[in-house]
């Protein structure tokens, strides 16, 4: 919840804007440290979730590395002070230029997703007189029980190398003089609340590791990716994901070799709950079958509801009036520019402030200039101390 003293300051600020609760971010990072880093696990923050420099400062101070999916993300992470030896580079479509960026920075690992990518990486590394450290991304065909757009570990998904290609992989690897296999990598999807898919993943990882060793390819590390979800329905009831259960499950079911490192790539679970999109009510429209609360934030600021049919909790910050049912909508000329349908909120009036919660991941970073909208400001709880 936003403190009353901070809320008073909001009234003088131009909306919409993103607001980040730094105390909650730090408490979340402490849980990651207590239950993950303390076990010796290496955790790379998935910078695609939110690359705000202020948030990255605290994430770096907490001892996390970075998971990147573009060359620009690598450059941004290095600029923010992250050690390249803690940077993993994933992505099914790395360009030659992006690969070169990773090589130039001597990053920890290229998470390679196809046989052809391995050959291209070897060629570019050879030209640069480098040896690229590689983690093979395997597709485990594990159902993540999440939205179809963010499921990544099934055979029909574009990600990773499927098991039927392993004979070709084992033939190819010894011919690549500028590539060094260091590990295997998995990522089955995002916003996973049920831990069973992670248990299933551990079984597949154990099986794959045995197979690699039998073929003469011992592994320095296992990278299990990310995907742990957050509670969008009740952000105040569960502001921090259950990292203890998550890491304990991995510890119980993953067979780790002596001296082997285990890596994760967590994003949403770290920053998702610390961010809110603050917006003002522009108009209240009485429709035929519903009432519309038209706010000044739109899908240009938070596209998740339009793209994923995502449901974010919304708080009325400046009204304690009796509840009214609203469709909360934005100003963009698209019917999909709708945040919630049929939501009971304290009666809203022009100028009231609302907070769209759990917007700290895939919110600010996915904003656009559609309708020539300007990028909105960011505010932090530390600004009002």
C-alpha positions as CSV (number, residue, x, y, z in Angstrom):
1,X,0.0,0.0,0.0
2,X,1.1,3.5,-0.7
3,X,1.7,5.6,2.5
4,X,-0.7,8.5,3.0
5,X,2.2,11.0,3.1
6,X,3.4,9.8,-0.3
7,X,-0.1,9.9,-1.7
8,X,-0.4,13.6,-0.8
9,X,2.6,14.3,-3.0
10,X,1.0,12.4,-5.8
11,X,-1.7,15.0,-6.2
12,X,0.8,17.6,-7.4
13,X,2.4,15.3,-10.0
14,X,1.5,14.9,-13.6
15,X,0.0,11.6,-14.4
16,X,0.3,8.9,-15.6
17,X,3.6,7.8,-14.0
18,X,5.3,4.6,-12.8
19,X,5.8,4.4,-9.1
20,X,8.3,1.9,-7.6
21,X,8.4,0.8,-3.9
22,X,12.1,0.5,-3.2
23,X,11.5,-1.0,0.2
24,X,9.5,-3.8,-1.3
25,X,12.1,-4.4,-3.9
26,X,14.8,-4.7,-1.2
27,X,12.7,-7.0,0.9
28,X,12.1,-9.2,-2.2
29,X,15.9,-9.3,-2.9
30,X,16.5,-10.2,0.7
31,X,14.2,-13.3,0.3
32,X,16.1,-14.2,-2.9
33,X,19.4,-13.9,-1.0
34,X,18.1,-15.9,2.1
35,X,16.6,-18.8,0.1
36,X,18.6,-18.8,-3.1
37,X,22.0,-17.1,-3.0
38,X,22.6,-18.6,0.4
39,X,22.4,-22.1,-1.1
40,X,25.2,-21.2,-3.5
41,X,22.8,-20.7,-6.5
42,X,23.8,-18.1,-9.0
43,X,20.9,-15.9,-10.0
44,X,20.8,-13.7,-13.1
45,X,18.1,-11.0,-13.1
46,X,16.1,-11.1,-16.4
47,X,16.7,-7.5,-17.4
48,X,13.9,-7.8,-20.0
49,X,11.4,-7.6,-17.2
50,X,12.5,-4.0,-16.2
51,X,15.7,-2.2,-17.1
52,X,15.1,0.9,-15.1
53,X,18.6,2.1,-13.9
54,X,17.4,2.9,-10.4
55,X,16.0,-0.6,-9.9
56,X,19.1,-2.2,-11.4
57,X,21.3,-0.4,-8.8
58,X,19.6,-2.3,-6.0
59,X,19.6,-5.6,-7.9
60,X,23.4,-5.3,-8.5
61,X,24.0,-4.4,-4.9
62,X,22.1,-7.6,-3.9
63,X,24.7,-9.7,-5.7
64,X,22.6,-10.8,-8.8
65,X,24.0,-11.2,-12.3
66,X,22.0,-10.4,-15.5
67,X,20.1,-12.5,-18.1
68,X,20.0,-10.7,-21.4
69,X,18.1,-11.3,-24.7
70,X,19.7,-8.6,-26.8
71,X,23.0,-6.9,-27.5
72,X,21.7,-3.6,-26.2
73,X,20.7,-5.3,-22.9
74,X,24.3,-6.6,-22.6
75,X,25.6,-3.0,-23.1
76,X,23.1,-1.6,-20.7
77,X,24.0,-4.1,-18.0
78,X,27.7,-3.4,-18.3
79,X,27.0,0.3,-18.2
80,X,25.0,-0.3,-15.0
81,X,28.1,-1.9,-13.4
82,X,27.3,-5.6,-13.8
83,X,30.3,-7.8,-14.3
84,X,30.3,-9.5,-17.8
85,X,31.3,-12.7,-16.1
86,X,27.8,-12.7,-14.5
87,X,25.9,-12.1,-17.8
88,X,24.1,-14.9,-19.7
89,X,22.8,-14.2,-23.2
90,X,19.7,-16.0,-24.4
91,X,17.5,-15.5,-27.4
92,X,16.4,-17.6,-30.4
93,X,17.4,-15.0,-32.9
94,X,20.7,-13.4,-32.0
95,X,22.2,-11.3,-34.8
96,X,25.9,-11.4,-35.7
97,X,26.3,-7.9,-34.2
98,X,24.7,-9.0,-30.9
99,X,26.9,-12.1,-30.8
100,X,29.9,-10.0,-31.3
101,X,28.9,-7.7,-28.5
102,X,28.8,-10.8,-26.2
103,X,32.2,-11.9,-27.4
104,X,33.7,-8.4,-27.0
105,X,32.6,-8.4,-23.4
106,X,33.6,-12.0,-22.6
107,X,30.3,-12.8,-21.1
108,X,29.6,-15.8,-18.9
109,X,27.6,-17.8,-21.4
110,X,25.8,-17.8,-24.7
111,X,22.6,-19.8,-24.2
112,X,22.5,-21.3,-27.8
113,X,19.1,-22.4,-29.2
114,X,19.9,-24.1,-32.5
115,X,22.7,-26.1,-34.2
116,X,23.1,-23.3,-36.8
117,X,23.5,-20.7,-34.0
118,X,26.4,-22.8,-32.6
119,X,28.1,-22.9,-36.0
120,X,27.7,-19.1,-36.5
121,X,29.0,-18.4,-32.9
122,X,32.0,-20.6,-33.5
123,X,32.8,-18.8,-36.8
124,X,32.5,-15.3,-35.2
125,X,34.5,-16.4,-32.1
126,X,37.3,-17.8,-34.3
127,X,37.5,-14.5,-36.2
128,X,37.8,-12.7,-32.9
129,X,40.4,-15.1,-31.5
130,X,38.0,-15.9,-28.7
131,X,36.6,-19.0,-27.2
132,X,32.9,-18.7,-26.5
133,X,31.4,-20.3,-23.4
134,X,28.2,-22.0,-24.4
135,X,25.2,-23.4,-22.6
136,X,22.9,-25.5,-24.8
137,X,19.3,-24.5,-24.4
138,X,17.2,-27.6,-24.5
139,X,13.5,-27.8,-25.1
140,X,12.2,-30.2,-22.3
141,X,8.6,-30.4,-23.6
142,X,7.3,-29.5,-20.1
143,X,3.8,-28.0,-19.8
144,X,4.2,-24.7,-17.8
145,X,0.4,-24.2,-17.2
146,X,0.5,-20.6,-18.1
147,X,-0.7,-18.3,-20.9
148,X,0.0,-19.7,-24.4
149,X,2.0,-16.6,-25.4
150,X,4.5,-17.1,-22.6
151,X,4.9,-20.9,-22.7
152,X,8.4,-21.6,-24.0
153,X,9.2,-25.2,-23.2
154,X,6.9,-27.3,-25.5
155,X,7.9,-29.0,-28.7
156,X,5.7,-26.6,-30.7
157,X,7.5,-23.5,-29.3
158,X,10.3,-21.9,-31.2
159,X,12.8,-22.0,-28.3
160,X,15.7,-24.4,-27.7
161,X,17.0,-27.6,-29.3
162,X,14.6,-30.5,-29.2
163,X,15.8,-33.9,-28.0
164,X,15.6,-35.5,-31.4
165,X,18.5,-33.2,-32.5
166,X,20.8,-34.4,-29.8
167,X,22.7,-36.9,-32.0
168,X,23.5,-34.1,-34.4
169,X,24.5,-31.9,-31.5
170,X,27.0,-34.5,-30.2
171,X,28.5,-34.9,-33.6
172,X,28.8,-31.1,-34.1
173,X,30.3,-30.1,-30.8
174,X,33.8,-31.7,-31.2
175,X,34.2,-29.9,-34.6
176,X,33.8,-26.5,-33.0
177,X,37.3,-25.3,-31.9
178,X,36.1,-21.8,-30.7
179,X,33.2,-23.0,-28.6
180,X,33.4,-24.5,-25.2
181,X,30.4,-26.3,-23.8
182,X,29.9,-25.3,-20.1
183,X,26.3,-26.2,-19.4
184,X,22.7,-26.8,-20.4
185,X,19.9,-24.3,-20.2
186,X,16.2,-24.5,-19.8
187,X,13.3,-22.1,-19.6
188,X,9.7,-23.4,-19.7
189,X,7.7,-20.2,-19.5
190,X,6.7,-17.2,-17.4
191,X,4.1,-16.5,-14.7
192,X,4.1,-20.0,-13.3
193,X,2.3,-20.2,-10.0
194,X,2.0,-24.0,-9.7
195,X,5.4,-25.5,-8.7
196,X,4.7,-28.9,-10.3
197,X,6.1,-27.8,-13.7
198,X,9.4,-27.0,-12.0
199,X,9.5,-30.5,-10.4
200,X,8.8,-32.0,-13.8
201,X,11.6,-29.8,-15.2
202,X,14.1,-31.2,-12.6
203,X,13.3,-34.7,-13.7
204,X,14.0,-33.8,-17.4
205,X,17.2,-32.0,-16.4
206,X,18.4,-35.0,-14.5
207,X,17.7,-37.2,-17.4
208,X,19.5,-34.8,-19.9
209,X,22.5,-34.4,-17.7
210,X,22.9,-38.2,-17.5
211,X,22.7,-38.3,-21.3
212,X,25.3,-35.6,-21.8
213,X,27.7,-37.3,-19.4
214,X,27.2,-40.7,-21.1
215,X,28.2,-39.0,-24.4
216,X,31.4,-37.6,-22.9
217,X,30.2,-34.1,-22.2
218,X,30.4,-33.3,-18.4
219,X,28.7,-30.0,-17.5
220,X,30.1,-27.2,-15.3
221,X,26.6,-25.7,-14.7
222,X,22.9,-26.2,-15.0
223,X,20.7,-23.2,-15.9
224,X,17.0,-23.7,-15.0
225,X,15.9,-20.3,-16.4
226,X,13.1,-18.5,-14.6
227,X,9.3,-18.3,-14.8
228,X,8.2,-18.1,-11.1
229,X,5.1,-16.0,-11.1
230,X,3.5,-13.3,-8.8
231,X,0.1,-12.8,-7.3
232,X,-1.7,-10.3,-9.6
233,X,-5.1,-10.9,-7.9
234,X,-3.9,-10.0,-4.3
235,X,-0.7,-8.0,-4.4
236,X,-1.0,-6.9,-0.8
237,X,-1.8,-10.4,0.5
238,X,1.3,-11.8,-1.3
239,X,3.7,-9.0,-2.0
240,X,6.7,-11.4,-2.3
241,X,6.7,-14.7,-4.1
242,X,7.3,-17.9,-2.1
243,X,11.0,-18.2,-2.9
244,X,11.6,-20.6,0.0
245,X,9.3,-23.2,-1.5
246,X,10.6,-22.7,-5.0
247,X,14.3,-23.1,-4.1
248,X,13.6,-25.9,-1.7
249,X,11.8,-27.8,-4.4
250,X,14.8,-27.4,-6.7
251,X,17.2,-28.5,-4.0
252,X,15.1,-31.6,-3.3
253,X,14.7,-32.7,-6.9
254,X,17.7,-31.6,-8.9
255,X,20.7,-33.9,-8.9
256,X,23.7,-31.6,-8.8
257,X,27.2,-32.9,-9.4
258,X,30.0,-32.0,-7.0
259,X,31.4,-28.6,-7.9
260,X,28.6,-27.9,-10.3
261,X,26.9,-24.5,-10.3
262,X,23.1,-24.1,-10.6
263,X,21.9,-20.9,-12.3
264,X,18.5,-19.2,-12.5
265,X,17.1,-16.3,-14.5
266,X,14.4,-14.6,-12.4
267,X,12.7,-11.4,-13.6
268,X,9.0,-10.9,-12.9
269,X,9.2,-12.4,-9.4
270,X,11.8,-9.8,-8.4
271,X,10.4,-6.6,-9.7
272,X,6.8,-7.3,-10.6
273,X,5.1,-6.4,-7.3
274,X,7.2,-3.3,-6.5
275,X,5.8,-1.2,-9.4
276,X,2.4,0.5,-9.9
277,X,1.1,2.6,-12.7
278,X,-0.5,5.7,-11.2
279,X,-3.3,7.3,-13.3
280,X,-5.9,10.0,-13.0
281,X,-9.6,9.7,-13.9
282,X,-10.4,11.8,-16.9
283,X,-14.1,11.1,-17.3
284,X,-16.9,8.9,-16.0
285,X,-19.2,7.8,-18.8
286,X,-22.6,6.1,-18.1
287,X,-23.1,3.5,-20.8
288,X,-26.1,1.4,-21.6
289,X,-24.9,-1.7,-19.7
290,X,-21.9,-0.4,-17.8
291,X,-20.1,2.6,-16.4
292,X,-16.8,3.6,-17.9
293,X,-14.0,5.1,-15.8
294,X,-11.8,6.6,-18.5
295,X,-8.2,7.1,-17.1
296,X,-5.2,8.9,-18.6
297,X,-3.0,5.7,-18.7
298,X,-3.5,3.4,-21.6
299,X,-2.2,0.3,-23.3
300,X,0.8,2.5,-24.4
301,X,1.9,2.5,-20.8
302,X,0.8,-1.0,-19.8
303,X,0.0,-3.4,-22.7
304,X,-0.3,-6.6,-20.7
305,X,-4.1,-6.5,-20.4
306,X,-4.5,-5.9,-24.1
307,X,-1.8,-8.4,-25.2
308,X,-2.1,-11.2,-22.7
309,X,-5.7,-10.6,-21.3
310,X,-3.8,-10.0,-18.0
311,X,-5.8,-9.0,-15.0
312,X,-4.2,-6.4,-12.7
313,X,-5.6,-5.3,-9.4
314,X,-6.6,-1.7,-9.3
315,X,-6.8,0.5,-6.2
316,X,-8.8,3.7,-5.9
317,X,-6.3,5.9,-4.1
318,X,-8.4,9.0,-3.4
319,X,-12.0,7.7,-2.9
320,X,-13.7,6.0,0.0
321,X,-17.1,6.5,-1.4
322,X,-19.6,3.6,-1.8
323,X,-18.6,1.1,-4.5
324,X,-19.7,1.3,-8.1
325,X,-19.1,-1.2,-10.9
326,X,-16.8,0.1,-13.7
327,X,-15.1,-0.9,-16.9
328,X,-11.7,0.8,-16.3
329,X,-10.5,1.9,-19.8
330,X,-7.7,4.0,-21.3
331,X,-7.7,6.9,-23.9
332,X,-6.3,4.9,-26.8
333,X,-8.4,4.5,-29.9
334,X,-8.6,0.7,-29.5
335,X,-11.3,-1.3,-27.8
336,X,-8.5,-3.5,-26.4
337,X,-7.4,-0.5,-24.4
338,X,-9.2,-1.8,-21.3
339,X,-7.7,-2.6,-18.0
340,X,-10.6,-4.2,-16.2
341,X,-14.2,-5.0,-16.9
342,X,-17.0,-5.0,-14.3
343,X,-14.7,-4.1,-11.4
344,X,-16.2,-2.8,-8.1
345,X,-14.4,0.3,-7.0
346,X,-15.2,3.2,-4.7
347,X,-17.2,5.7,-6.7
348,X,-14.8,7.6,-8.9
349,X,-14.9,11.2,-10.0
350,X,-12.9,13.3,-12.4
351,X,-9.4,13.9,-10.9
352,X,-9.4,10.8,-8.6
353,X,-6.1,8.8,-8.6
354,X,-6.0,5.1,-9.2
355,X,-3.1,2.6,-9.0
356,X,-2.8,-0.3,-11.4
357,X,-0.8,-2.7,-9.3
358,X,1.8,-5.4,-10.0
359,X,3.2,-3.4,-13.0
360,X,6.9,-3.6,-12.1
361,X,7.6,-6.3,-14.8
362,X,6.7,-6.0,-18.5
363,X,5.1,-2.6,-17.9
364,X,7.5,0.3,-18.4
365,X,9.8,-1.7,-20.7
366,X,6.9,-2.6,-23.1
367,X,5.5,0.9,-23.3
368,X,5.2,2.5,-26.8
369,X,4.7,5.8,-28.6
370,X,1.5,4.7,-30.3
371,X,-0.7,7.8,-30.9
372,X,2.5,9.7,-30.4
373,X,2.2,9.3,-26.7
374,X,5.2,10.5,-24.7
375,X,7.0,8.1,-22.4
376,X,5.8,8.6,-18.8
377,X,7.9,9.6,-15.8
378,X,9.1,7.2,-13.1
379,X,8.9,7.9,-9.4
380,X,10.4,6.0,-6.5
381,X,9.4,5.7,-2.9
382,X,12.8,7.1,-1.9
383,X,11.8,10.4,-3.6
384,X,9.3,11.1,-0.9
385,X,11.3,10.2,2.2
